């Protein structure tokens, strides 16, 4: 559900009636109370602007380009959409051939087979580190350390 400005403004005003009384009872000056109110009002307006402009991203399982669940942003600009047909690529690491960024490709080529497996299993297939640790017969911490090593390789290469 979106941002209901009238309802949120009513909540804001009601809360500020309470706060103004509380601040006055505590002995704050009217000028100080007004400054706090102005700051809170500024935050309220910023949140309203954000909510008005924010676009919800669609769930990942939307496959069809004309699916009505796609966000208006994706329907408006097809360049933001990408499709990936796994059946068109033979082999577990065929996704590497689809990379267009030369720096990213260089970074991935520095990885050994076990690091590639980790990257494929966790990042592309969406499994967790704990799941991979059970599969490999090691601890989740060992998988996390290996993942940090991969990130470091990417940071130095990219």
N, C-alpha and C positions, 0 to 999 in steps of 0.2 A: 504494500500500500504506500502511496506517495505521501508527501508532506502536506498536511492540511493546515494552511497558514492561519485561518481564522481560529481553529481549535488550538493550535500551538501558541498563538498570540494571547488567547484567553488564559491558557495555563501560565504563560509568562507574566501577564498582568496580575493574576491571582497570587503567584509566588512572590512577585515584587511588592504587593501590598503587605504580605507577611514580613518580607525582609526589611522593608522600609520601617515598619513598626519595631522590629527587633533591633535594627541599627539605631533608631532614635532612642529607644529604651536603654541601649548600651552607652548612649552619650555621644554618638558620632555627630559631627556637624552636617548640616544640610548639603553643603558643597561637596563633602567627601561622599555622602550617600549618592548624590547626583552623579559623581564621577564613576562610581561603581555601577550605577544603573546604566550610564551611557556605554560603558565597556560591555556589560551584559547584553545590551540592545545591539551593539555592533556584532557580538558573537551570534546572537539570534539571527540577524540579517545575513551573516556569512553562511550559517548553516542552512538557511532558507535558500540562498543562491546555489549552494552546493547540491541540495536535494532536488532543486528544480532542473539542474543541468546534468546530474549524474544519470548514467545509463547503465542499467543492469546488464551484465554479460550473460549470454545464454549458456545453458548447460552444455558440456562437451559432447554429449551423445547426439546432438542434432546433426544429421548427415545431409539432409536435403537442402539445397540452396533456397528453395521456395517454402520451407517449413515456416509456418506462422509463429512458432515459438522463438524464432531468431530475433535478436534485438533490432530495433529500428536502425541503429548505427550500422549493423552488418547488411541490412537490406538496402540501405542507402549507398554504401560504399563497398562494392564487391571485392576491392583490392585488399580489404582487411580479412577476407576469408581465405582459407587454405584447405585443400583436401589432400588426403594421404591414403592411398590404397595399398595396404600391406601386401596384398596378393600379387601386385605387380613387381615386387622385389624379392628375388630368391635369397635365402640366407638370413641368418639372425641379425647380422650387422649391415644389411643392405641400406639401412636408413642413412648411413654415412655418405653414400653416393648421392643423396639428395641435397646435401649441404652446398650452399652457394657461397658462403662467406669463407674466403681463403684463410683468414686468421683462425677461425673456429676449426676448420678442417686441419690446419697445422697442429692445433692444440690436441685434437682428438687423435691424430696420427702419433702423438707422443705417448699415448696411453698403451699399456700392455693389455693382453687378452683379458685378464681378470678385472682390470679397471673398466674395460669396455663392457664386460658382462654386468658389472655393478651399475654402470650408467644406463645401460639398456633396461635392466631389470627394474631399477628404482624409478628412473626418470621417464622412460618411454612406456613401460608396461604398467607403471603406477603401483608397484608393490612397495612395501615398507622395508626399512633397513633390518628390522627384527626378523621379518620373513626370510630375507636373504641370508641373515646370520644363521638361522635354523637350517636353511638349505645347504650352506657351506660348512656347517658344523663349527661355527666360531661364535664369538660374542657380538652383540650389537655395537659395542664400543669399537671393536676391531673394524667393523664395516664403516662406522662413522669416521674413524681415523683415515681409512682409505678414501672416503668421500672428501675429506678435507684436503688430502693430497691431490685429488683430481681438481678441486677448486683452485688450489694453489697453482697447478699447471696452467689452468685456464687464465688465471689472473696474470701470470708472468708472460703468457703468450699473447693474450688479447690486449 
